């Protein structure tokens, strides 16, 4: 185990920790938004609106089929036409709800803003703490000292001692070498 191995290990652990706190934030945000949507009565409203939009699309489609053979009328089919826009709200059971909360309104309760602020603070603390640990390891004379320091902090270095379980890098990925070199003519 070298200091370089230890530094790569620390970078990996830092990314794991940042990913974990981000996943926690995303789950909390989703829960907080669902609570806000329920408080606003949005699911109930959407349950009433979506069937009406689907019915409007059905009526338009029927009328279009009745008149599609007339040579003096051309129907335009794109996302930006009335039917294109309305159909985008009815393509699935949750389409109207998803379109409304993604495009038509912004719901940002104080709890969501606070959760994001907490996430940013945690992320910054992780970055700062790992920066301190990495800087300390870089200043140490050798990998043995660094390993002792990390063990004292509570890191489990056992994965570094077992090369069979190390994370693969791009250099370690097996490739078919037939596609790498030009074969000499025989």
N, C-alpha and C positions, 0 to 999 in steps of 0.2 A: 504494500500500500504506500503510495506516494502522496505528497502534499497536493499534487494536481488531482489525484483520485479523490482526496478528501474535499477539495474545493468543488469538484463536479458533484459529489455527494451532497454537499451543502446547497448547491444551486438547485438540485433535484428536490431536496426537502423543502426549500423555500417555495418552489413552484407548487408542490403538493399542498402546502399550507395555504397559499394564496388561492388555489383552486377550491379548497375545502371551504374557506370563508366566503368565497364568491357563491358557491353552491348553496350555502346556508342563506345568504342574502336573497338569492333568486327564489328560493322556496318561501321565505318569509314574505317577500314582496308579492308573490302570487297569492298567498293566503290573505294578506292585507287587502289586496285589490278585490279578491272574491268577496270578502266581507263588505267592502265599500259598494260593490255592484249590487249585492243583496239588499243593503240598506237603501240604496237608490231605487230599488224595485226594477232594475234593468232586466233581469231574466224574465220576469213576468211580462213586461212591456214587449220584449222581443218575441216571446211566445205568442203574443197577439198580432204583432206586426208581420212576422215572417210568412204566415199563411196568406195574408192579404197580398204581399208582394209576389208570392208564388202564383196566386190566382191571377194577378195582373199580367204576369208573364204568360200564363196559359191562355188567357183571353187574346193577348196580342199575337201569340203564335198561331192560334186558330184563325184569326182575322188575316194574318199574313198568308197562310196556306190557301185561304179562299181567294186571295187576290194575286198570288204569285205568278199566275200565267198571263196577266195583263201586260201588254207590250208597252204601256205608257207609265208604268210604275217600276221603280228599282228600289229594292230593299238593301239597306246598308247594314252590314254585320261587323261591328267592332266593339271594343270595350267601351268606347266613348258615346255610343248611342244609348237611348233610353233603355232598350232591352238589354244591352250589354251591361249597363250599370246595375239595373234591377236584378238581372240574373246573377251577378256577382254576389248579391245578398242572399241568394236562395240555393246555391250549389250544394250545400250540405246542411245538416241539421243545425250546426253551430255557425253557419256562414253569416247570418245577420248579426248575431252577437259579436263574432270576431271582427267583422267589418266595422261595427259601431265603436267598439272599444279600441280598435287600432287606427281608425281613420276619421271617425265622426266626432268623437269627444276625447277629452283628456281628463282622466281621473287621477289625481295625485294628492291623496290625503296626507296630512301632516305625518302620520305614522310611517308612510312610505318614504317620505323625505328624511325622516329621522333614521329609518333603517338604512338608507343609502349613506347618510352621514356617518353612522356607526360603522358600516362596511368600509368606508374610505379610511376612517381612523384605524381600524384593525389592519387593513392592508398596509397602510403607512407604517404602523408599528412592526408588522412582520418584516417589511423591507428594511427598516432601520435596525431592527434587532439582528437580522441575518447579515446586514452590512457590517455591523460591529463584530459579529462572530467571524465572518470571512476575513475581515481586516486583521483580526487578532491571529487567525490561523496563518495568514500570509506572512506575518511578522515573526512567527516561530521558526526556530532553527531547523526543525526536522518534522517528519510525519509522525514519529512516535510521540513527541510532545503534543502535537495537534490532536492526536487520537486520545491521549489522556485528558486533555482539556475538554474535548467533545463528550467523552464518557462522563466527566464530572458535571457537564451541563444536562446530561440525561439522554444523549443520543445513543441509539442502538447501532453500533457499527458492524454487527455480525454480517450484514449483507455484503460488506466490503471485503470480508475475510474469505468469502466463498465465491470464487470467480465464476462458478457454474451458474450462479444466480444473478450475475451482474446484468444491468440493462444493456441491450444491444445498441451499438452505435451504427451509423451508416457503414463504417469500415468493416463491421463484423457480419453484415448481412450476406448470406451466400448468394452468389450469382452464377449464371451459366457462362463460363469463360469463352465458350465458342463464339460469343457475340462481342468479345472484347478485342480480339487480335486478328490480323490478316494472316491467313495461313500461307506459308511459303509454297511455291509451285514445286511439285515433285519431279 
